[in-house]
Amino acid sequence: LAEIASRIEIAEKTIRSEQKQERIAYFRILVETGIRHTQLMDLWEENLKGNQIELLDKKIGGNTVYVDLDGRLPEISDETKNMLVADEQGYYFHDTVYYYRMMIYAAMPEEPDIHIHDIRYFQRGKYVVHYKRSNPKR
């Protein structure tokens, strides 16, 4: 875990150096929550409940939402929340999934031994689990 943490720190510093708030927020949410990067594209104002994010995990299917091990919705830091700026329709991220994926790979140290899924699973040493909800709010 220490090596992954070190590589994540390097990647974040590299992304921060570009000074593009939307990109930094995308990366930080990925690390802080463990939500799949493809689902972060669906994040918009209605999914944000204070600092908690309520998003469906489309890969799992049905009404599966992301929750932490303690059963709470994944939560982002105040710093990350303050970086989020919604457009007129309420969405926060505007580039393609491919673009964000390449941004992350470019920010990793040369010949990285970790991948995007390693970053989302690192998540401060926790793993995200899922549960079924019969009546999703979306």
Salt bridges, closest charged atoms under 4 A:
GLU3 OE2 - ARG7 NE 3.23
GLU12 OE2 - ARG16 NE 3.09
GLU12 OE2 - ARG28 NH1 2.86
GLU18 OE1 - ARG23 NH1 2.87
GLU22 OE1 - HIS94 ND1 3.00
GLU32 OE2 - ARG28 NH2 3.01
ASP42 OD2 - LYS58 NZ 2.27
GLU54 OE1 - LYS49 NZ 3.91
GLU54 OE2 - ARG133 NH1 2.10
ASP57 OD1 - ARG36 NE 3.01
ASP57 OD2 - HIS130 NE2 2.75
ASP68 OD2 - LYS126 NZ 3.75
ASP70 OD2 - ARG72 NE 3.05
GLU79 OE2 - ARG16 NH2 2.62
GLU79 OE1 - ARG28 NH2 3.41
ASP87 OD2 - HIS94 NE2 2.85
ASP113 OD2 - ARG7 NH2 3.80
ASP118 OD1 - HIS117 NE2 3.54
